[in-house]
Amino acid sequence: MKPTRKVPALLTKGLLTAWLSIAVMTAETKALAETLTEHQQLALEIFRQLVETDTTHSTGDTGIAAQKMADRLVAEGFPEQDVRVLVNAPGKGNLIARFRSPDPVLKPVLFLAHIDVVEADPADWSFDPFIFREQAEHFYGRGTLDDKDEAAIHIANLIWMKRHKYAPNRDIIVALTADEEGGPENGVQFLLAEYPELVDAAFVINEGGGGAIVNGKYVTNNVQTAEKVYQSFTLEVTNPGGHSSRPREDNAIYQLAAALTRIGGHRFPFALNETTRAMFAASAATLPSELAKQIPGLLKSPPDEDAIAYLEQESYGALFRTTCVATQLQAGHAENALPQRAQATVNCRILPGTAPDDVQKTLSRVVADQQVSITPVQPATPSEPSPLVEHVMEPIRQITEDMWPGAAVVPSMSTGATDGLFFRNAGTPVYGVSGIFYAVGENRAHGRDERILKRSFFDGLEFLFRLTTAYTSSTDDAPDPTRL
């Protein structure tokens, strides 16, 4: 039924917003809604609501987003004591929701997603990044790929299971958190420190995985079990300076530039761990033939240097080396004065098992200039890889084969970092897997016009629903999502 042109005077602000949203629906949106199941429509509605809630650090509030999700859960019959919005600082709210088992026989499983997003300047985008947009095969908006898609899916699945009176054999916890993008002190670290009983679980399912589509073919469903260690260093050179008309031999900018050039030319040692070794072994069957031929040489002991060089040339080096790269520069105070200070930030992504102090020592050795100080920006937080255990991995393999026959389940190590490292350091294994696929080379997370394939969002909804019930019921009792 078409909405009337006149808005009833008694509509509340929330209802008015919803009415206006319906009024401006495009023909494409209406057509999509008519083809969706009730479960998919629910997930899409939640997804839209989250994307259109500003949760950036500068102007947003994750507490508002968390409360919107809490209100939905309470309205569906979740007890208020099992739906907690926890705020540690203004604008920094987290949601912890628990779906209780009537007869728990196992420790809970926790599904983790962050609801803060990186900044998005509307001037840089083709459209407003905080208006959920449907166009052709994609959903657009800040957070559609990182990480409001998974947050929406987890909430939709909780509601769907509640509506259908699902009885899990262990509690299901969903945590939607703040500060993953801008600093974790108000998110996961806060929860682990202040509310450890609310997030105590046998293991965590997190972001960090995802599937790869190559030439339209679904080739790998990645499970992140390890991540590199994030560590930035400040390099600084100071100098008495002087008038630019009388140059000195020891120019601070030139000294710093020389140091950065030496760092740029350095290669850290090659190393594989359990995750990356399994990742390359499993990936061999899905890679182009020329790349696949190099994998046996890479896995040899000692590895083949030609294989290392070839894969590094193809941008795989970050998976088997620590990397350090200059990312920021500041120097000088006037165009007609010699620089008294030159400063750079070098961001390192360190392989698990490598001490950050050793990386700092290596940088000092490579720079070979005592006038260049090298100091950590903040202490690093290393984490050990999660074990590749069958009770976690086997359901992922079974569901993947059922949904995307022939796609390989591949353990992976993220070159970036997630909140999973804090759970790993607290003794809880973390596995990044979503069943959300994207075309290789098409990942726009943190970028302009961020988007997700529509079919991938709904595939992720089904995959994570199946995975949630697989972990929380016996094989015979697991519900069929196509029948709910």
Legacy VTK file of the C-alpha trace (Angstrom):
# vtk DataFile Version 3.0
C-alpha trace
ASCII
DATASET POLYDATA
POINTS 484 float
0.000 0.000 0.000
1.328 3.443 -0.918
1.932 5.869 1.976
-0.428 8.831 2.185
0.911 12.265 1.383
-0.247 13.718 4.685
1.694 12.723 7.814
-0.636 12.093 10.769
-0.097 14.654 13.517
0.211 12.025 16.240
3.193 10.254 14.713
6.163 10.086 17.046
9.585 11.187 15.863
10.634 7.554 15.374
7.499 6.694 13.422
7.885 9.840 11.344
11.413 8.839 10.407
10.231 5.363 9.443
7.340 6.807 7.401
9.641 9.153 5.506
12.028 6.280 4.852
9.213 4.283 3.261
8.048 7.322 1.306
11.403 7.745 -0.432
11.956 4.069 -1.216
13.095 3.592 -4.772
11.442 1.200 -7.172
14.573 -0.931 -6.892
14.242 -1.116 -3.101
10.583 -2.136 -3.334
11.394 -4.776 -5.921
14.126 -6.220 -3.687
11.836 -6.295 -0.651
9.268 -8.314 -2.564
11.803 -11.062 -3.292
13.211 -11.407 0.228
12.268 -13.888 2.913
11.052 -12.554 6.255
14.446 -13.358 7.780
16.254 -11.432 5.037
13.894 -8.467 5.317
14.558 -8.325 9.054
18.328 -8.378 8.529
18.148 -5.710 5.820
16.055 -3.425 8.031
18.573 -3.751 10.876
21.483 -3.262 8.460
19.955 -0.034 7.140
19.354 1.240 10.674
22.942 0.599 11.737
24.528 2.165 8.642
22.359 5.266 9.012
23.456 5.695 12.650
26.676 7.724 12.725
29.241 5.843 14.807
32.427 7.634 13.764
34.800 8.806 16.481
34.460 12.516 15.633
30.693 13.001 15.370
29.061 9.653 16.106
27.931 7.609 19.080
28.141 3.829 19.271
25.970 3.963 22.382
23.026 5.130 20.270
23.520 2.250 17.838
23.888 -0.209 20.726
20.685 1.054 22.341
18.742 0.730 19.077
19.754 -2.906 18.861
18.969 -3.456 22.550
15.502 -1.978 22.068
14.862 -4.404 19.212
15.892 -7.397 21.298
13.816 -6.407 24.323
10.813 -5.829 22.052
11.250 -9.415 20.812
11.079 -10.796 24.337
14.704 -10.911 25.472
14.886 -10.244 29.222
16.315 -6.800 29.983
18.958 -8.327 32.259
20.280 -10.247 29.254
20.545 -7.148 27.057
23.153 -4.770 28.479
24.292 -1.464 26.985
27.581 -0.619 28.652
29.136 2.832 28.251
32.670 3.671 29.346
32.919 7.195 27.911
30.664 9.679 26.094
29.825 8.350 22.647
31.339 4.932 23.419
28.671 2.321 24.038
28.726 -1.470 23.746
25.962 -4.066 23.607
26.185 -7.471 25.266
23.195 -9.691 24.494
22.713 -13.257 25.696
20.351 -15.883 24.291
20.091 -18.336 27.144
19.986 -22.081 26.783
17.238 -23.810 28.757
19.706 -26.557 29.646
23.316 -25.508 28.937
25.753 -28.375 28.587
28.612 -26.413 27.042
30.353 -23.116 27.687
28.876 -20.203 25.647
30.020 -19.190 22.186
30.452 -15.471 21.541
29.814 -13.641 18.246
31.767 -10.390 18.060
31.312 -7.384 15.751
32.312 -3.762 16.165
29.862 -0.973 15.395
32.264 1.961 15.243
33.410 2.933 11.760
36.269 4.933 10.248
35.693 8.552 9.267
33.967 9.249 5.946
34.008 12.722 4.404
30.888 13.170 2.248
32.933 15.411 -0.076
35.067 12.397 -0.991
32.125 10.085 -1.701
29.740 9.920 -4.647
26.857 10.215 -2.152
26.219 10.648 1.573
28.146 7.810 3.309
25.621 7.722 6.154
22.578 7.107 3.968
22.096 3.427 3.190
21.982 3.094 -0.583
20.943 0.218 -2.835
22.272 0.310 -6.362
22.488 -2.504 -8.898
24.203 -5.457 -7.164
25.468 -3.614 -4.063
24.519 -1.989 -0.784
26.511 1.215 -0.172
27.385 3.154 2.981
30.054 3.515 5.610
30.279 0.269 7.552
28.554 -1.918 4.975
31.681 -4.080 4.784
33.423 -3.197 8.054
31.655 -4.207 10.218
27.982 -3.312 10.436
27.087 -6.120 8.043
28.076 -8.732 10.603
26.584 -6.748 13.494
23.227 -6.646 11.690
23.424 -10.348 10.861
24.091 -11.397 14.453
21.177 -9.331 15.811
18.839 -10.575 13.069
19.811 -14.174 13.818
19.201 -13.756 17.545
15.737 -12.365 16.842
14.984 -15.059 14.278
15.946 -17.839 16.680
13.883 -16.229 19.445
10.804 -15.981 17.212
11.086 -19.651 16.321
11.677 -20.790 19.907
15.099 -22.250 19.215
16.554 -24.025 22.265
20.371 -23.989 22.110
22.465 -26.378 24.190
24.764 -23.518 25.258
24.267 -19.780 25.712
24.798 -17.592 22.641
26.434 -14.217 23.329
26.533 -11.345 20.843
28.881 -8.426 21.566
28.648 -5.236 19.495
31.557 -3.056 20.501
33.059 0.420 20.301
36.555 1.633 19.477
37.853 -1.170 17.250
38.812 1.424 14.648
39.985 4.213 16.915
41.455 2.554 20.007
40.049 -0.375 22.018
40.076 1.092 25.523
36.313 1.739 25.488
35.363 -1.448 23.675
36.680 -4.977 24.078
39.410 -4.061 26.558
36.819 -2.302 28.731
34.484 -5.297 28.616
37.214 -7.815 29.423
38.454 -5.686 32.326
35.130 -4.623 33.847
32.609 -7.278 32.763
34.593 -10.481 32.115
31.680 -12.684 33.215
29.500 -11.272 30.432
31.955 -12.179 27.658
33.328 -15.445 29.055
33.084 -18.012 26.231
34.601 -21.217 24.890
35.583 -19.396 21.695
34.768 -16.287 19.689
33.558 -15.880 16.104
34.787 -12.523 14.794
35.414 -10.557 11.614
38.710 -10.980 9.771
37.797 -13.826 7.460
35.528 -13.545 4.446
35.395 -15.309 1.108
37.120 -14.657 -2.211
35.423 -14.556 -5.615
37.685 -14.923 -8.657
36.143 -14.436 -12.109
32.711 -15.076 -10.643
33.786 -18.300 -8.920
33.644 -18.730 -5.147
37.119 -20.083 -4.413
37.986 -19.688 -0.719
36.162 -19.111 2.556
38.831 -17.766 4.884
39.037 -18.367 8.625
41.270 -15.885 10.400
43.127 -17.612 13.208
46.097 -15.262 13.509
46.926 -11.632 12.975
50.059 -9.577 12.739
51.042 -7.313 15.603
50.378 -3.600 15.113
53.240 -1.348 16.190
54.094 2.186 15.077
57.394 3.956 15.729
58.250 7.652 15.676
61.516 8.536 13.958
62.823 12.003 14.790
65.836 14.166 13.948
66.479 17.512 15.676
68.863 20.252 14.567
69.836 23.843 15.535
68.493 24.991 12.160
69.263 28.420 10.797
68.595 30.661 7.816
67.743 28.830 4.589
70.154 31.046 2.644
73.067 29.326 4.424
72.481 25.547 4.219
74.133 23.173 6.701
75.667 19.800 6.036
73.405 18.180 8.632
69.902 18.997 7.372
67.277 17.271 9.530
64.999 16.521 6.576
67.787 14.910 4.555
68.896 12.836 7.557
65.385 11.574 8.140
64.838 10.924 4.431
68.016 8.847 4.299
66.866 6.818 7.305
63.468 6.150 5.740
65.077 5.126 2.457
67.177 2.545 4.271
64.101 1.192 6.043
62.250 1.040 2.730
64.982 -1.148 1.281
65.114 -3.590 4.204
63.447 -7.010 4.152
62.657 -8.754 7.423
63.256 -12.518 7.631
60.916 -15.058 6.034
58.789 -17.084 8.470
55.654 -19.260 8.403
53.486 -20.321 11.327
50.814 -23.019 11.645
48.148 -20.752 10.185
50.106 -19.372 7.235
51.560 -22.767 6.358
48.043 -24.261 6.285
46.792 -21.204 4.404
49.312 -21.518 1.579
48.855 -25.297 1.393
45.063 -24.965 1.089
45.276 -22.027 -1.320
47.432 -23.833 -3.867
44.409 -25.470 -5.490
42.662 -22.118 -5.974
45.525 -19.928 -7.203
46.431 -19.238 -10.846
48.780 -21.933 -12.147
51.959 -19.825 -12.085
51.364 -18.884 -8.457
50.305 -22.392 -7.466
53.550 -23.827 -8.831
55.493 -21.769 -6.298
53.706 -23.081 -3.202
55.636 -26.384 -2.811
58.896 -24.428 -2.886
57.577 -22.007 -0.305
56.615 -24.854 2.045
59.958 -26.672 1.758
62.446 -26.577 4.606
64.462 -24.540 3.913
62.137 -22.686 1.519
63.066 -22.060 -2.096
64.378 -18.513 -2.522
62.993 -18.229 -6.058
59.531 -19.159 -4.797
59.771 -16.534 -2.051
60.854 -13.884 -4.552
58.079 -14.748 -7.004
55.311 -14.658 -4.382
56.697 -11.461 -2.906
56.587 -9.871 -6.329
52.903 -10.856 -6.469
52.200 -9.026 -3.173
52.152 -12.065 -0.869
55.203 -10.958 1.107
53.201 -9.431 3.937
51.996 -12.941 4.801
55.477 -14.261 5.524
57.484 -11.205 6.563
57.243 -8.479 9.150
56.716 -5.191 7.301
57.551 -1.604 8.259
56.472 1.332 6.105
56.586 5.124 6.460
53.066 6.545 6.746
53.351 10.123 8.040
55.842 13.037 7.802
56.252 16.355 9.604
59.204 18.696 9.176
60.261 22.319 9.303
58.547 25.426 10.605
59.026 28.009 7.828
59.884 27.981 4.127
62.879 30.302 4.651
64.353 28.472 7.657
66.382 25.305 7.940
64.386 22.553 9.660
64.964 22.219 13.378
62.908 19.059 13.570
61.904 16.293 11.153
59.598 13.506 12.241
58.088 10.449 10.602
55.763 7.648 11.625
56.729 4.163 10.537
53.976 1.588 10.894
55.042 -2.030 11.386
52.935 -5.181 11.114
54.873 -7.827 12.981
54.610 -11.587 12.504
53.251 -13.465 15.530
56.121 -14.752 17.637
58.434 -11.851 16.797
59.186 -9.505 19.697
58.395 -5.828 18.974
61.606 -4.891 20.823
63.555 -6.936 18.288
61.899 -5.041 15.456
62.892 -1.738 17.063
66.484 -2.964 17.357
66.440 -3.997 13.703
65.209 -0.552 12.656
68.019 1.080 14.663
70.559 -1.170 12.999
69.177 -0.513 9.518
69.008 3.269 10.033
72.583 3.261 11.371
72.386 6.878 12.538
72.437 7.664 16.251
70.993 11.111 15.588
67.734 9.483 14.456
65.708 8.567 17.537
63.286 5.644 17.240
60.551 5.307 19.845
57.319 3.264 19.997
54.150 5.329 19.634
52.343 2.957 22.010
53.178 -0.448 23.496
52.434 -3.336 21.141
49.867 -6.002 21.968
50.980 -9.334 20.495
48.664 -12.357 20.372
49.308 -16.017 19.684
47.444 -17.751 16.813
44.287 -19.668 17.711
44.556 -23.455 17.317
43.001 -25.131 14.265
40.657 -27.392 16.274
38.142 -29.692 14.568
35.092 -28.794 16.659
35.400 -25.242 15.291
36.690 -25.927 11.777
34.556 -28.919 10.758
31.176 -27.107 10.835
32.702 -24.310 8.772
33.876 -26.831 6.165
30.526 -28.636 6.051
28.440 -25.477 5.649
30.846 -24.032 3.089
30.680 -27.163 0.955
26.898 -27.163 1.171
26.510 -23.505 0.211
29.427 -23.096 -2.207
30.512 -26.518 -3.493
34.198 -26.571 -4.318
35.152 -23.504 -2.272
38.114 -24.259 0.003
38.096 -23.388 3.689
41.436 -21.682 4.234
43.025 -20.662 7.550
44.322 -17.113 7.258
46.440 -14.533 9.020
45.313 -10.923 8.809
47.968 -8.392 7.943
45.854 -5.893 9.871
44.598 -6.165 13.435
41.198 -6.744 15.039
39.771 -6.826 18.551
40.247 -10.587 18.460
43.776 -10.183 19.803
42.455 -9.062 23.209
40.328 -12.181 23.548
43.253 -14.354 22.465
45.423 -12.729 25.115
42.683 -13.362 27.673
42.860 -17.076 26.824
39.845 -17.338 24.508
40.488 -18.616 20.953
39.132 -16.397 18.168
38.143 -17.367 14.628
37.356 -14.761 12.003
34.757 -16.174 9.613
31.634 -14.669 8.064
30.688 -16.435 4.824
30.618 -12.967 3.229
32.351 -13.117 -0.143
33.785 -10.296 -2.239
35.511 -10.140 -5.593
39.301 -10.137 -5.222
40.519 -6.556 -5.628
37.088 -5.135 -4.741
37.449 -4.689 -0.978
36.469 -1.067 -0.181
36.573 -1.299 3.605
37.792 2.052 5.034
37.626 3.498 1.520
35.505 5.693 -0.715
32.034 4.424 -1.661
32.266 1.399 0.652
29.952 -1.358 -0.503
28.987 -5.011 -0.172
27.414 -7.331 -2.703
23.731 -7.816 -1.924
23.940 -11.549 -2.471
27.009 -11.716 -0.213
25.163 -10.033 2.646
22.300 -12.502 2.453
24.707 -15.430 1.985
26.494 -14.284 5.140
23.158 -14.174 6.947
22.452 -17.796 6.079
26.018 -18.969 6.685
26.251 -17.398 10.138
22.770 -18.625 11.068
23.776 -22.168 10.146
27.109 -21.823 11.926
25.495 -20.439 15.070
23.052 -23.342 15.284
25.751 -25.885 14.369
27.807 -24.757 17.364
24.815 -24.708 19.699
22.897 -27.898 18.937
23.476 -31.530 18.102
23.575 -32.363 14.401
20.057 -33.802 14.517
18.628 -30.788 16.319
20.150 -28.044 14.163
17.316 -26.141 12.466
17.113 -25.784 8.719
17.168 -22.026 7.967
15.253 -22.530 4.729
12.274 -23.864 6.708
12.093 -21.152 9.353
LINES 1 485
484 0 1 2 3 4 5 6 7 8 9 10 11 12 13 14 15 16 17 18 19 20 21 22 23 24 25 26 27 28 29 30 31 32 33 34 35 36 37 38 39 40 41 42 43 44 45 46 47 48 49 50 51 52 53 54 55 56 57 58 59 60 61 62 63 64 65 66 67 68 69 70 71 72 73 74 75 76 77 78 79 80 81 82 83 84 85 86 87 88 89 90 91 92 93 94 95 96 97 98 99 100 101 102 103 104 105 106 107 108 109 110 111 112 113 114 115 116 117 118 119 120 121 122 123 124 125 126 127 128 129 130 131 132 133 134 135 136 137 138 139 140 141 142 143 144 145 146 147 148 149 150 151 152 153 154 155 156 157 158 159 160 161 162 163 164 165 166 167 168 169 170 171 172 173 174 175 176 177 178 179 180 181 182 183 184 185 186 187 188 189 190 191 192 193 194 195 196 197 198 199 200 201 202 203 204 205 206 207 208 209 210 211 212 213 214 215 216 217 218 219 220 221 222 223 224 225 226 227 228 229 230 231 232 233 234 235 236 237 238 239 240 241 242 243 244 245 246 247 248 249 250 251 252 253 254 255 256 257 258 259 260 261 262 263 264 265 266 267 268 269 270 271 272 273 274 275 276 277 278 279 280 281 282 283 284 285 286 287 288 289 290 291 292 293 294 295 296 297 298 299 300 301 302 303 304 305 306 307 308 309 310 311 312 313 314 315 316 317 318 319 320 321 322 323 324 325 326 327 328 329 330 331 332 333 334 335 336 337 338 339 340 341 342 343 344 345 346 347 348 349 350 351 352 353 354 355 356 357 358 359 360 361 362 363 364 365 366 367 368 369 370 371 372 373 374 375 376 377 378 379 380 381 382 383 384 385 386 387 388 389 390 391 392 393 394 395 396 397 398 399 400 401 402 403 404 405 406 407 408 409 410 411 412 413 414 415 416 417 418 419 420 421 422 423 424 425 426 427 428 429 430 431 432 433 434 435 436 437 438 439 440 441 442 443 444 445 446 447 448 449 450 451 452 453 454 455 456 457 458 459 460 461 462 463 464 465 466 467 468 469 470 471 472 473 474 475 476 477 478 479 480 481 482 483
